[in-house]
């Protein structure tokens, strides 16, 4: 499927929004990749492969993003040329732990190839989240302390106001 086209930013952000009471449960992980190596392709084909519950995709991510310094903005992973997404979707909420854990297990087998990750806030791994911001973390924490000292905006890859 070719989805490359000019799109409105808000439309892209809403493309996977469903009804608030969707019958499906889902889980998603994604990471930035510098290059598609034979080892990564093996992981994608053998560990992250799609089936009736799981899906995987890789999107081109390079280009103009890499024209700026990693410290020019909050986003530090400017050397990435791809983003790999792995998701799962199922109907029965009783299977939430089972499928989330399976997706995490599959995902961890490919972590050696990632140069950075989009963090899911519910995991609570604050140190990994902090490390993911790289050289930008100290500056972002200072800005957070100045503009959001009570940490109101924390339901994301949270930078704590320290």
Secondary structure, 3 states (H helix, E strand, C coil): CCCCCCCCHHHHHHCCCCCCCCCCEEEEEEEEECCCCHHHHHHHHHCCCCCCCEEEEEEECCHHHHHCCCCCCCCCCCCCCEEEEEEEEECCHHHHHHHHHHHHHHHHCCHHHEEEEECCHHHCCHHHHHHHCHHHHHHHHHHHHHHCCCCCCCCCCCCCCC
